[in-house]
Amino acid sequence: MSEVIRINQPSVIFDESEGVIVVINLLTGHYFRLGEGTSPLWDLLATGCTFESLVESCRNPEDLVRDWPSIRSELLKHELVVLNVASETNSDGHDAWDYSTFSIEPFTDLEDILGLDPIHEVDPGKGWPHARES
């Protein structure tokens, strides 16, 4: 059986612009900037894949194998991906890609704002939405 790693959707959303990916974990309220060069790997994780299929499709697998433990650890630490055990996976047959680097920069300054629930946290006297007082 293989370990399938995939983006933790729907809790994690992301968008890419000019090679830079912005990822938001809606559960924690943290957002991240994934550096240039990270998008090929992130795109493969978006489809769900095994580490073995990543290595097989990578043109420079030795670099990926070297960095994978820290990449996997960072992604799991921030709850950006989930792991599933599957006896069968459709993650094989990826197009060849080049691994160059993986960088993740976390931001927590908008945690309170991203944690607001604009549907349920309505107070007629204070407006909408309004954060609960601690």
Buried (B, 14 or more C-beta within 10 A) or exposed (E): EBEBBBBBEEBBBBEBEEEBBBBBBBEBBBBBBBBEBBBBBBBBBBEBBBBEBBBBBBEEBEBBBEBBEEBBEBBBEBBBBBEEEEEEBEBEEBEEBEBBEBEBEBEEEEEEEBBBEEEEBEEEEEEEBEEEEE
